[in-house]
Amino acid sequence: MTEKPRPRARGGAALRARLAKDRLPLVFAVMVTLFYGVGTAAAGHVLPGIVGGLLGGLLAYLVMREAEVRQRRREAERAGRPPPPPREP
């Protein structure tokens, strides 16, 4: 049985712009993870540093994404448009 090819998504430029916008929270989360993990590991607590760094990075990413969503909602309300639908993670 052959599988039908998936239709290509339109708007490659829009996708690239969205990925570029999503890059900032991701880069920030990676920086938090690395700095916290390395700093704690340098103090002699390797495993808690790794776990704490991962959790801190995840929290930083989620907080920045939520701030971005709230900012877009405020901008939409000011412009008199309906708010954008929530994005899938």
C-alpha positions as a Markdown table, in Angstrom:
| # | Residue | x | y | z |
|---|---|---|---|---|
| 1 | Met | 0.0 | 0.0 | 0.0 |
| 2 | Thr | 1.4 | 3.4 | -0.9 |
| 3 | Glu | 0.8 | 6.4 | 1.2 |
| 4 | Lys | -0.4 | 9.6 | -0.4 |
| 5 | Pro | 2.1 | 12.4 | -0.3 |
| 6 | Arg | 1.1 | 15.1 | 2.2 |
| 7 | Pro | 0.2 | 18.4 | 0.8 |
| 8 | Arg | 2.9 | 21.1 | 1.4 |
| 9 | Ala | 2.0 | 23.8 | 3.8 |
| 10 | Arg | 1.7 | 27.2 | 2.2 |
| 11 | Gly | 3.3 | 30.3 | 3.5 |
| 12 | Gly | 6.9 | 29.2 | 4.0 |
| 13 | Ala | 7.9 | 32.8 | 4.9 |
| 14 | Ala | 5.2 | 32.9 | 7.6 |
| 15 | Leu | 6.5 | 29.7 | 9.1 |
| 16 | Arg | 10.1 | 31.0 | 9.1 |
| 17 | Ala | 9.0 | 34.2 | 10.7 |
| 18 | Arg | 7.1 | 32.3 | 13.4 |
| 19 | Leu | 10.1 | 30.0 | 14.1 |
| 20 | Ala | 12.4 | 33.1 | 14.3 |
| 21 | Lys | 10.0 | 34.6 | 16.8 |
| 22 | Asp | 9.8 | 31.4 | 18.9 |
| 23 | Arg | 13.6 | 31.2 | 19.0 |
| 24 | Leu | 14.0 | 33.9 | 21.6 |
| 25 | Pro | 12.2 | 32.1 | 24.5 |
| 26 | Leu | 14.0 | 28.9 | 23.5 |
| 27 | Val | 17.5 | 30.5 | 23.5 |
| 28 | Phe | 16.7 | 32.1 | 26.9 |
| 29 | Ala | 15.6 | 28.8 | 28.3 |
| 30 | Val | 18.7 | 27.0 | 27.1 |
| 31 | Met | 20.9 | 29.8 | 28.6 |
| 32 | Val | 19.1 | 29.5 | 32.0 |
| 33 | Thr | 19.5 | 25.7 | 31.9 |
| 34 | Leu | 23.2 | 25.9 | 31.0 |
| 35 | Phe | 24.2 | 28.6 | 33.5 |
| 36 | Tyr | 22.3 | 27.1 | 36.4 |
| 37 | Gly | 23.5 | 23.6 | 35.7 |
| 38 | Val | 27.1 | 24.6 | 35.3 |
| 39 | Gly | 27.1 | 26.9 | 38.2 |
| 40 | Thr | 25.6 | 24.3 | 40.6 |
| 41 | Ala | 27.8 | 21.5 | 39.2 |
| 42 | Ala | 30.8 | 23.7 | 39.8 |
| 43 | Ala | 29.8 | 24.0 | 43.4 |
| 44 | Gly | 30.0 | 20.2 | 43.7 |
| 45 | His | 26.3 | 19.3 | 43.3 |
| 46 | Val | 26.2 | 17.7 | 39.8 |
| 47 | Leu | 22.8 | 15.9 | 39.7 |
| 48 | Pro | 20.8 | 18.6 | 41.5 |
| 49 | Gly | 22.4 | 21.1 | 39.1 |
| 50 | Ile | 21.3 | 19.2 | 36.0 |
| 51 | Val | 17.8 | 18.6 | 37.3 |
| 52 | Gly | 17.4 | 22.1 | 38.6 |
| 53 | Gly | 18.8 | 23.6 | 35.4 |
| 54 | Leu | 16.3 | 21.6 | 33.3 |
| 55 | Leu | 13.4 | 22.5 | 35.4 |
| 56 | Gly | 14.5 | 26.2 | 35.5 |
| 57 | Gly | 14.9 | 26.3 | 31.8 |
| 58 | Leu | 11.5 | 24.7 | 31.3 |
| 59 | Leu | 9.9 | 27.3 | 33.6 |
| 60 | Ala | 11.7 | 30.1 | 31.9 |
| 61 | Tyr | 10.4 | 28.9 | 28.5 |
| 62 | Leu | 6.8 | 28.6 | 29.6 |
| 63 | Val | 6.8 | 32.0 | 31.3 |
| 64 | Met | 8.2 | 33.7 | 28.2 |
| 65 | Arg | 5.7 | 32.0 | 26.0 |
| 66 | Glu | 2.8 | 33.0 | 28.2 |
| 67 | Ala | 4.1 | 36.6 | 28.3 |
| 68 | Glu | 4.2 | 36.6 | 24.5 |
| 69 | Val | 0.6 | 35.2 | 24.3 |
| 70 | Arg | -0.7 | 37.9 | 26.7 |
| 71 | Gln | 1.1 | 40.6 | 24.7 |
| 72 | Arg | -0.5 | 39.4 | 21.4 |
| 73 | Arg | -3.9 | 39.4 | 23.1 |
| 74 | Arg | -3.4 | 43.0 | 24.4 |
| 75 | Glu | -2.3 | 44.2 | 21.0 |
| 76 | Ala | -5.4 | 42.5 | 19.3 |
| 77 | Glu | -7.7 | 44.1 | 21.9 |
| 78 | Arg | -6.2 | 47.6 | 21.2 |
| 79 | Ala | -6.6 | 47.1 | 17.5 |
| 80 | Gly | -10.2 | 46.0 | 17.9 |
| 81 | Arg | -9.6 | 42.5 | 16.4 |
| 82 | Pro | -10.6 | 39.2 | 18.0 |
| 83 | Pro | -7.7 | 37.7 | 19.9 |
| 84 | Pro | -5.6 | 35.1 | 18.1 |
| 85 | Pro | -6.4 | 31.5 | 18.8 |
| 86 | Pro | -4.0 | 29.7 | 21.2 |
| 87 | Arg | -1.1 | 28.0 | 19.6 |
| 88 | Glu | -0.2 | 24.3 | 20.1 |
| 89 | Pro | 2.9 | 23.7 | 22.1 |
